[in-house]
Amino acid sequence: MSFSDRELLARLIQCEAGEEGENVMKAVAGVVMNRVHARGGEFARVGQGNLRSIIFQPYQFPCASETTGGIYNPQNLFNMRPEQIHYDIADWAMAGNRLLDAAESLWFYDSFGPPCRAMYPLDQGYWAARIGTHCFYNPTDAYYQS
């Protein structure tokens, strides 16, 4: 099955944050597009400006894998059925728009609880914002050395 970049991003948005509201979906979409356009570090090397390379980079987005730890993952982008809002947010992010609080973020995770860690991952990102239950992180200088 071959999806357009727009379709892949809409599916990833729905899978990663579809139940969290518009701002979380926009922030997640922004992270993906920030990685596509990263000016250095791992994402610039891996992605080389290619959305598919970023989405399917191993171990980055659980939703991009049909299996996790050798077990079928039913919460994957291939099982998503995006609605108009997911396409609208994909278009918004692909056009270069970002939410102010997470405008530079390269990482996020769903904390499912109180505080976001100050640094993530491996001290390459510093906490920028909590939007919904998701924590967003901007790159440190250490990221650009990765």
N, C-alpha and C positions, 0 to 999 in steps of 0.2 A: 504494500500500500504506500503510495507516494503522496505526501501532503505538501502544500505550499508552505513557505515560511510563515505566512500569516496564520494558516490553519494550525501549524505546529505550536506557534506562540499562544494562540487562543486556547488550545487544548491544555498546554502547560499551565497557563493562568488559571483555568478552571480547576485543574487537578491540584495545583499547589495552594490555591487560595480562594477557590470559587465560593466557598461558604462564609468567607470572612468579610465581605463587603467591598465596595468599590475602591476605597483607598488602599486596602491591603493588596488587592489585585493590581492596582496601578503601581504600587511600590515593588511588587514581585516582578512585574513586566519590566520596570525600570532597571532592576538588578540584571535581568537577562540581557537587556540591550546595552547596559553599561559594560558588561563583559564582552559583548560583541565589539564594542568600540574602545576597549581598554587600550591605553597608550603604552603599556608596558606590563611586565610580569607574566605570570603563567597564562592568563586568559588571552593576552595578545599573541603569545606563541601558539597556544592550542587553537584558539578560535580563528585567528587571522582574518577577522572581520566577517566570519561566516556564522550565521545564526544556528544552523544545524550542528556545526562542530561544538558550539557552546552548549546547546541543549543536550546533545548526546555524549558530552564529555563524561567518561566513567566516574561514577560515585558522586556526582554533583547534584542531580535532581532525581530523587527516588521515583518520581512520576515518569521519568524517561525510560524506565526499565520495566520489563514484563516480569522479571524475577528479582527477588531480594534475598540474598543468602541462600540461593538455590530453591527458593519457594516462590510459587506464583504470586505476583503482586497484582491484585485486581484493580488497585487504585493507580492505573497507569494512563498515559495520555492517549493510548490507542483505544481505550474504553470510554473516553470522554465524548460527550455530545455538546459542544459549545453552543451557547445562546448568543444573541446579538450583543449583549454587554461584553462578552469575552472578545468578540471580534472588534468591537469599538475600542476596547482598552488595548488590544494588540496594535491596532492602527495608530492609536494615540502614542504609544511607546515607540513604535517604529518610525513615527514622524519626528522623534527627538524630544518629546515631552517627558518630564519627570516630576514627581512630587517633591516639593522643597525639602522635606525632612529626610528623604532618602535619595536625594538627587545624585550623590556620588557613590552610593553603596554598591558593593560587589558581592555581598553575601547576605543571607537571611536564614533564619531558622525559626520554627514555631516553638516557642518556649513552653507552651501549655501551662504556664504558671507565672509566679512573680518574677523576680528580677532577671534582666538580661545580663549576660556576662559582660564585663568591661572590655575584654579583648576576645577576638574570634577570627578565624581559626589560627592556631599557633602564633598568636600575637601579630598576625598580618593585617588584621582589621580592628578598628576601634568602634565602640558602640556609637551609633548616630541617632537612632530613634526606635521607639517601640510603636508599632502601628497594629492595632488589634492585639493578637497574641504573638505576632511575629516581631523578632528583633532584627534590626538592619545595621550593617557595619560598613564603614568607609575604609579604604586601604590606608595602611601606614607606609612609611618609607621601606620597611622590611618587605612588604609585598612586592615592591618593584625590584627587589634583589632576588626574588624567587625565580 
